[in-house]
């Protein structure tokens, strides 16, 4: 029986492009053997830092005018994306906990 790994699809089916490999996230997302609460606390701390940075840049742009507007807009966009992602993860986590508590043992 042939191995059906994505890298073998090109040789198996002529005329169909190769399926791209899913990138690995080594070094980017790693628990390092830590507990879930520690990882979650770290991630929430990073989101909080983004929010603080955005607020500081906005304040500096308004008061001093020495900060470029594009830097403020980039920081605000990063903050919005991080906060949205955090909200999505929290919602999924709550949903998962609810499903687990409803399971019958």
C-alpha positions as CSV (number, residue, x, y, z in Angstrom):
1,X,0.0,0.0,0.0
2,X,1.3,3.4,-0.9
3,X,2.0,6.2,1.6
4,X,-0.7,8.9,1.2
5,X,1.4,11.7,2.7
6,X,0.7,15.1,1.0
7,X,4.2,15.2,-0.5
8,X,3.4,12.0,-2.5
9,X,0.3,13.3,-4.2
10,X,2.2,15.0,-7.0
11,X,3.8,11.7,-8.2
12,X,0.5,9.8,-7.7
13,X,-1.8,12.1,-9.7
14,X,-0.3,13.8,-12.7
15,X,-1.6,17.3,-13.6
16,X,-2.6,18.2,-10.0
17,X,-0.3,20.6,-8.2
18,X,1.5,19.5,-5.1
19,X,-0.3,20.2,-1.8
20,X,1.7,22.7,0.2
21,X,3.2,21.6,3.5
22,X,1.7,22.9,6.7
23,X,4.4,25.0,8.4
24,X,5.5,23.9,11.8
25,X,5.4,26.3,14.7
26,X,8.5,25.1,16.6
27,X,9.8,27.8,18.8
28,X,6.7,30.1,18.1
29,X,4.1,28.2,20.2
30,X,5.6,26.0,22.8
31,X,4.4,25.2,26.3
32,X,8.0,24.2,27.2
33,X,6.6,21.7,29.5
34,X,4.6,24.3,31.4
35,X,1.1,24.1,32.6
36,X,-1.8,25.4,30.6
37,X,-2.5,28.2,33.0
38,X,1.1,29.5,32.7
39,X,0.8,29.5,28.9
40,X,-2.5,31.2,29.0
41,X,-1.2,33.8,31.4
42,X,1.8,34.5,29.2
43,X,-0.4,34.9,26.1
44,X,-2.8,37.3,27.9
45,X,0.2,39.3,29.2
46,X,1.3,39.7,25.6
47,X,-2.1,40.9,24.5
48,X,-2.1,43.4,27.4
49,X,1.3,44.7,26.4
50,X,0.0,45.2,22.8
51,X,-2.9,47.2,24.2
52,X,-0.7,49.3,26.4
53,X,1.7,50.0,23.5
54,X,-1.2,51.1,21.3
55,X,-2.5,53.4,24.0
56,X,1.0,54.9,24.6
57,X,1.6,55.6,20.9
58,X,-1.8,57.2,20.5
59,X,-1.2,59.4,23.5
60,X,2.3,60.4,22.3
61,X,1.0,61.1,18.8
62,X,-1.7,63.4,20.2
63,X,0.4,65.2,22.8
64,X,3.8,65.5,21.2
65,X,3.2,64.8,17.5
66,X,6.6,63.0,17.4
67,X,5.0,59.6,16.6
68,X,4.2,58.8,13.0
69,X,0.5,58.1,12.3
70,X,1.3,54.9,10.5
71,X,3.0,53.5,13.7
72,X,-0.2,54.3,15.7
73,X,-2.4,52.6,13.1
74,X,-0.3,49.5,12.9
75,X,-0.2,49.2,16.7
76,X,-4.0,49.6,16.8
77,X,-4.5,47.0,14.1
78,X,-2.3,44.5,16.0
79,X,-4.2,45.2,19.2
80,X,-7.5,44.6,17.4
81,X,-6.4,41.3,15.9
82,X,-4.9,40.1,19.2
83,X,-8.0,41.0,21.2
84,X,-10.3,39.3,18.6
85,X,-8.2,36.2,18.6
86,X,-8.2,36.1,22.4
87,X,-12.0,36.5,22.5
88,X,-12.3,33.6,20.0
89,X,-10.0,31.3,22.0
90,X,-11.9,32.2,25.2
91,X,-15.2,31.4,23.6
92,X,-14.0,28.0,22.3
93,X,-12.5,27.2,25.6
94,X,-15.7,27.9,27.5
95,X,-17.6,25.9,24.9
96,X,-15.3,22.9,25.3
97,X,-15.5,23.0,29.1
98,X,-19.3,23.1,28.8
99,X,-19.3,20.1,26.6
100,X,-17.0,18.2,28.9
101,X,-19.2,18.9,31.9
102,X,-22.2,17.6,30.0
103,X,-20.5,14.3,29.1
104,X,-21.8,11.3,31.0
105,X,-19.3,9.1,32.6
